[in-house]
Amino acid sequence: MKRLESVKLVQFLLYEQQEFRLEEITGLFGRNGSGKSSALDAVQIAMMGANKNQMHFNAQADNKSHQQSRTLRSYCLGQYGDTIEQCARPQATTYITLVWRDTETNEPVSMGVCIEASLSNEAEKVLGRYVIRGVELSMSEHLQTVDGATMPLPWSSFRHRLLEQSKVTGEEPLFDDGASYVKQVLFMLRGKAGPASYDAFARAFRFALRMSFSKSVDQIVRNDVLEDRPTNIARFKQLVETFKRINLLVEGVEIKIKQGQEVSKNFEAALAEARKSATWTGLQASAAYELSNAAHEMLTGQKFDQEGVFEECTKASTKADQVLEAWTREVAQLSGLQQAHADHAENAGAQQDLAQAQIKTARQEQELKAELRSFRQLLQNASSNDLLAQWQPALAQAAQQLGAFSWEQNQVDQDALGQIIRDLGETLKAAGAHLTEEHDVIKEQLRIAKERLNTIGLGMERANTNRAQVSTPTALLMHEFADHGLHPTPVCDLVKVTDPKWQPAIEAYLAKNVEAILLRDSQEEERAFGIYQSLQGKRSIYGVKIVRSDRARPGQGQPAADTAASLIQGSNQVAVAYLRGKLGNLKRANSAQEALRGERTLTLDGMLVGPGDFERLRLVPEADLQIGAGAKGQVDGLRAESRKLNQQVADLQGRQGDIDRIRLAVQSLSSPETLRLLLGSARQLGEALTERELAEKRIAGSTSAEYQALSAKLRELQARKPQLDTDSRKARDAVVRAETELERLTRECAAKLQELQGKHTVHETCRSHADYDPEYASDRWDALLEQYGDDYQAMANQCETQSRRCNTAMTRHLGPAQTLLGTFLTEHREAISDEVTSDWRKAKEWMEQQVSRLQNTELPQYKAQAQEAYLASQNTFRQDVALALHANLKYQTTTFKRLNAALKASPAFTNGERYQFQAKVRPDLMPLKKFIENIADFGADGSLFGDAGVRLTQRPTTSQFVSK
């Protein structure tokens, strides 16, 4: 049993320091207003932990006669008049300490409160509540002496003292709220039956202080006599709420998983297209390898055939040389016979003249034939070229006339040959003018293609460093600036849009401003002005903006949060200020009504509203966005365009070479020197024919028939000499040509073999790419072979087309994936590094890890916690709530019997009436009562509200039970 033996008061009402020692029976006597009720209120304050909701001061006083309302603040300040200003002290540190002692063990328990109050504050403040076992706090421990005056010890010092003294028991002595303090008090003062109920104690304590019987007996018994025995419904409700809360967490995690899976789905689709693109690139490399291999095999076969041609030409050259040697011997023999003949001495001079005339004639004939043959060949080549299609009939006719031109009876028709040449000259003049025009067109196309290749090179250099491609004029101007030692940078490289979903609309509004060029300082800007202005003619560049850094005005304050400019961020303040200046006060609108209400607004889908009109902007596609990093996907497209342009340049150069060759041929054909040479050869041949005819006539009139026959045979042999020389020369030339062709084929075979090895390296590199899919490649290769057969060039073109298509599809999937990723990060307050943001593959890996973690860690944990909470609520209801209710119902029945027995044994009331307590069950709660009885009779197994005894036909829901 615990007995109160001491009440210590410091600065309470008019007590500066007062201790009441209590015995088993103690009385307080004094006149009215002397402080008797105040002492009881002090005990009440200490017992209730200064909880104003549980206290009723001066409970014994008659409410009608009691004019002064007492409060904690008035007690602390010592109010003695009608107003608080009439008080004993302007500020107070009040201590109320009760000391209890166990009558059996003699162990003390000290408990109390410390309150601070002052006239300057309307409300008092409870500084602390304390319960400490094994310590009897003395009055001196509440006080201190300052300059000879005794004052309350500051709470901080008192608190420190309590903590030091509590180390003996190891129990926490301090309590923040009144409820936990009172419960600890009840625990410390508990008897053998255990601690009292908090609510029952509070109610009984108030009734004991008041001892007023103004209420009916029924009310007194119900409210003040009967013990309130509540069930642990709060614990059950807490568990149910925990279950609901965890279920919400489960739902949140499942939503997060679903959103993450949607992001991963788009990333996976992009990866699938990337794998297809890489596989098609690998197949293109395979087709290129097969094409190169086929070309190598063809060259190898041609080389083998050419070796046979070279061998045949060598044999033919040897045979021609042998025939020429035989002719030389025969001519020498006949020449000897001719010189030994009797008529030879008299006709030696004529024979010599004839021989010279024959040699001259043969030489001139060969020269004219060669000239005509060369001229005719040039005409045939020109007439077969598609560049001269409209002149083909005239050129072909001239070639035919020259081929048919001949000389008979020792005469050459020079007039006919001249007419052919003159007619041909007009045709060649018109053809030459056309070829000059074609040459100029091809030259310009070649210049444009090479400039574009240079621009693509700059674009690929930017794309390889995660910078977006800029327009051709901007790239060319940056190249010009860099060549002059300047440091140009487009502003799109220096800023970013913090909300990705707004970037297409913002870039559509900014247009060319996103690639305005920023230079290092004002000196560079002045130099750039001069360079820009000096670009003239074909080097002229227009429409590219240069940022004036001194006018951008960085640091002018942050734009409003709802403006488009607020989304522009970056480390370069000039670039940020420039684009923010272009956006101005343009506000973001999320609905049509919001857009139309504003002065200058922009919507996500590109609707631009101005002061006097509105329009719709074409949103910039995801693949063409320029602000910030993310242009790596453009590299493949630039490479494809570069390959196409390189092929175009090669084709144009080839065509330019064809034009140059045909121009040279036409210029040669139409050259006056060529025409004079041809007509001169014809004239010289005519003179040689005349000289030969005269020599033949002189010999025929002065020699015998034998000598003439010998001379005729010798002339016949000598006439064969040019043909034999030609045959020998042609045979030797054929050997040289065959040898040259063989050497060319040998070189080309070696070069093609080297190219084949390079193609094989590229082929193996593509096949070893991480995204290359061998199974997909095998299926596609079979289909390509079935469709194209041995046409590997068409196969390579198809593979390149498919690779570009897959790369485009990959970009199309990456747009929604990045947008959904941004939404995911925003909604779930996740943060990732710039490295992960700029590399979609790393972003995909990060998202998969997040989903995996959620699926394998958080979600199972939450589900397990939810199941645990559900089972705990089930057990709590069955074991704590239901069984406690059953025990309470039995206790109620027992109490009613005991009370009824007491009422029956007591005298009747003054009106002669007698009372009995009755308990009736409400009809709507009969199933619940039956269920509770079944729990007690059959045990607490089964599911929530479920299976004890006979199953309820209608079980009360949890909410119904809790509300009761």
Secondary structure, 3 states (H helix, E strand, C coil): CEEEEEEEEEEECCEEEEEEECCCCCCCCCCCCCCHHHHHHHHHHHHHCCCHHHCCCCCCCCCCCCCCCCCHHHHHHCECCCCCCCECCCEEEEEEEEEEEECCCCCEEEEEEEEEEECCCCCCEEEEEEEEECCCCCCHHHEEEECCEEEECCHHHHHHHHHHHHCCCCCCCEECCHHHHHHHHHHHCCECCECCCHHHHHHHHHHHHHCCCCCCHHHHHHHHHCCCCCCCHHHHHHHHHHHHHHHHHHHHHHHHHHHHHHHHHHHHHHHHHHHHHHHHHHHHHHHHHHHHHHHHHHHHHHHHHHHHHHHHHHHHHHHHHHHHHHHHHHHHHHHHHHHHCHHHCCCHHHHHHHHHHHHHHHHHHHHHHHHHHHHHHHHHHHHHCHHHHHHHHHHHHHHHHHHHCCCECCECCHHHHHHHHHHHHHHHHHHHHHHHHHHHHHHHHHHHHHHHHHHHHHHHHHHCCCCCCCCHHHHHHHHHHHHCCCCCEEHHHCCEECCHHHHHHHHHHHHHHHHCEECCCHHHHHHHHHHHHHCCHHHCCCCCCECCHHHHCCCCCCCCCCECHHHEECCCHHHHHHHHHHHCCCEEECCHHHHHHCCCEEECCCEEECCCCEEECCCCCHHHCCCCCCCCCHHHHHHHHHHHHHHHHHHHHHHHHHHHHHHHHHHHHHCHHHHHHHHHHHHHHHHHHHHHHHHHHHHHCCCCHHHHHHHHHHHHHHHHHHHHHHHHHHHHHHHHHHHHHHHHHHHHHHHHHHHHHHHHHHHHHHHCCCCCCHHHHHHHHHHHHHHHCCCHHHHHHHHHHHHHHHHHHHHHHHHHHHHHHHHHHHHCCCCCCHHHHHCHHHHHHHHHHHHHHHHHHHHHHHHHHHHHHHHHHHHHHHHHHHHHHHHHHHHHHHHHHHHHHHHHHCCCCCCCCCCCCCCCCCHHHHHHHHHHHHHHHHCCCCCCCCCCCCCCCCCCCHHHHHHC
